[in-house]
Amino acid sequence: MWIYLLKFSACLAILLLFYKLALEKVHIHHIKRYYLLSAFLISLSIPLITFTQYVTVTIEPSLIETYIDQTSSNPIENNINNEPLLPIILWCIYVLGVVIFALKFFGNLRALIKNIKHNPKLKSGRIHHVLLQELIAPHTFFSYIFFNRTNYESQKIPQEVFWHEETHALQKHSLDILLLELIQIVFWFHPLIYWAKHLAKLNHEFLADQAVLKRGASVPNYQNLVLAFSSNAVTSPLANAIHYSSIKKRIVIMKTQTSKRAIWLKSLLLLPLIALLLYGFSSTKILEKVVTTKTIKSSIQEDSLIGASENMMQEYRDYIDNLLKSDNIIVNQTEYHRIEAIYELMTDKQKVSITDHRDIVKIPILNISKTKPIKPTKSQFESWKDNKTYSIWIDGQHVPNTELNQYNFEDISHFTSSFVYNNARSSKFPQPYQNHLYTKKGFTETYTEHNIKEYNNLIDNYIAEIKSFHKKGALDNSELRILKVKLNQLYNSFSQDELKKYNLLPPLPVPGEITNNMNVGDNISSQVIRILINNQGLLIFNSQIIKIEDLKSHLLKYNQGLTKEQREQSVKAVISVEKETPANIIKQVDAILMDYGVATIDIKGPTKSPTQVGATKTEIKEFNTLAKKYNAQPQETRVIPLKDLKKLETIYGRMSNEQKQQAQPFPECPPVPPAPDPAPAPKMVPTIKKGEPSQAIPPPPPPYAVPNEEKHSQVLQEAFKKFDKKANAFGKATEAYTKKGEGTLTNLQTLYEETMDLYNGYVELAIKENLMKPTRSISTNKKEEQEIKYKIREQDKKLEEDDIPSPTSQTSTDQKLKAIKEPSVYYGKLYNVPQPPPQPNPNPVIYIKELAEKGGTFYIGPHQYKTTEAMELVRKSKDPSIDVSDYPIVRLGGC
């Protein structure tokens, strides 16, 4: 901030000094006017300009360490928030100055407006003459010129004064004054602003004087007139007045003349001046493109890639020596776990060369998260109310024993009790027993989620260490490797349910492990894409530091075996950002990931984010794009591909109520058409081929629910994919047979049976996972299949007895029977023909429920309502009407 202010001040000072020395006396007053206004814009802009220069650096292997030391000058971030008091005081003074100058500005503006409203005015063309009682010098504010009323009515004001003030009005000099006043409010502390304002007002007088002299006024007479009106009369600071302090300079300018050659020469000097300012006060950013020779393998020390480094080995040997020398072994758990991690990193050869720490001392692995709760009995709970025997903690907080009166013994899910010897008791806790009690919530947080919290804390530390590693340009990644071993041990201890429930991700690779083993063109499979962005917009992609413009090319190395559609189903992206990370960088990364193709994008802040409520911003953006696209289509002809429909339903299901209200309306599919009336058969009706068994077209599968990828098991999703694929094949075959006469009924029957087998298996799994309600048992579906096959055989016999050569000669009764058995082909998709509505129930609420179970949809006018909403409306209505004439569309009235 201070550097910018200094650069701005230097630019403005140079521009104003150039004006003072080279331009002030030159007769190009109109150009000078715009020069002075542009000086502010130029001075504000130049310090913000940054020129980027790329430098290619080739490094030999022997120079790597020197190069990294020279380029790692960025200091480590200091997280201690000690805000100095001086900046706060300075900001308070600045704000106070802004308020004072703003009040002064609006006070002057109010006084001018008041004078205009409350004094007589005379109009002269586009100019208004305002007559004031006060002794004032003539002055102008926009198209209003203020005169002393006595002098005006007695005609004591010379014509030249009118010309002078009219020039201020016609050239709109008041706009310049207002702009300068507003700039002065912001930069009230800056002395150059007052100088610039003075120069601009003086130039306005030069312009007005020039206009008067061009109209034929005598120079000597006008100069005397200017002197005569240079009194101490009052004028507004926002107005252009004929009296001014620099009378001598105005008189000098009237006498002088400037040659055209001098004007051109002085004007041309502006070009090198601007170039000088750009060179001196803009910023230059040098980016180095490092090119290493083929012999360079990595910036990481080779001995830190495989096995433990020599430093680790020495640390391990020192620890063992200290253990062997000590008579009483006191084990520090933090040190011990570190030694364990170093041992895990060792190669077999390294392990042979040292003494195994487990032969000296071994700490049993205690998994606190697997602790089984111990519930107290009623008598135990009552005994704990004795404050002389027991001191009590509930969920980690010490409480008086009387607090137990607020609980029941069944509220305590777990407790621990410890005896305190006399020499260990204190005045605060003199009781012989200390009991720690845990409610269900407290037990979960303290025990069940203990390893979860520890893992998340370690992950945060690990990510911070990776950022620091890249920032310092470190050579040794040993500490990161030790931390990674601890993380791996914890991560491997979690069950699949815990990983899914708490959204736990495996730790990032250690910097150097990917880059050293990956060649250009290698394909890496990764179901989680992780990107870290610091507050300077620097990206760390899977532990590798990259530029944002290179992110796309790095992403393409991952999951090359998957199509974009497959990535959109399985690959997850996690973006971790620091405080004050540039929002535009986050948006760019988000857009690049969307283009690459990911299922979800999770953006995490500098601290562990709470459980997400509702859909993410990326998901809402995707939903709005799709919904807007399909809402633009007329509903009666709207066609939504199955892939987009699933995506819309999935995202809509995640949205909170507030998100649903703010998002695009869900693009409803057109209602299912009613059963077709008997009509003449279409021209292209396939005949039953000779030797082919006579049978009707099988119906489509019954309705089903689509699983959610995040909520339901992989087994259920695989079963759905198999069924969905077979159902689509059956639908296409049915459409080809009915419209084009392609295929055979035998083939359709085979496809139907295969589809129903997969359907029954899928429904059975869906019921187990509460995706579908067991309203129909699997055996019922199979029974219906047998009934359909029986009806088909009966119809075939009837056709043979009547000697009907083709389905085109069926009676209307047969056509109705066929309409019930055949599926309705609607926009290339198969739908069940709606079942007839149930008989009206005396209770309208129950009748609505029965209609909904049969597939009815409820409308009041053009608006559709959910079943629960329709039941509630009917329940509240005194005289509801239920119209099922257009079933499955049910129209409600009286609600």
Secondary structure by P-SEA (a helix, b strand, c coil): caaaaaaaaaaaaaaaaaaacccccccaaaaaaaaaaaaaaaaaccccbbbbbbbbbbbcccaaaaaaaaacccccccccccccaaaaaaaaaaaaaaaaaaaaaaaaaaaaaaaaacbbbbbcccbbbbbbccccccccccccccccaaaaaaccccaaaaaaaaaaaaacaaaaaaaaaaaaaaacccaaaaaaaaaaaaaaaaaaaaaaaaacccaaaaaaaaaaacccbbbbcccccccccaaaaaaaaaaccccaaaaaaaaaaaaaaaaaaaaccbbbbbbbbccccccccccccccccccccaaaaaaaaaaaaaaaaccbbbbcaaaaaaaaaaaaaccaaaaaacccccccccccccccccbbbbbbcaaaaaaacccccbbbbcccccccccccccccccccccbbbbbbccccccccccccbbbbbbcaaaaaacccaaaaaaaaaaaaaaaaaaaaaaaaccccaaaaaaaaaaaaaaaaaccaaaaaaacccccccccccccccccccbbbbbcbbbbbbccccccccccccccccaaaaaaaaccccccaaaaaccbbbbbbbcccccaaaaaaaaaaaaaacccbbbbbccccccccccccaaaaaaaaaaaaaaaacccccccccaaaaaaaaaaaaaccaaaaaaccccccccccccccccccccccccccccccccccccccccbbbbbbcccccaaaaaaaaaaaaaaaaaaaaaaaaaccccccaaaaaaaaaaaaaaaaaaaaaaaaaccccccccaaaaaaaaaaaaaaaaaaaaaaaaacccccccccaaaaaaaaaaccccccccccccccccccccccaaaaaaaaaaabbbbbcccccccaaaaaaaaaaccbbbbbcccccbbbbccc
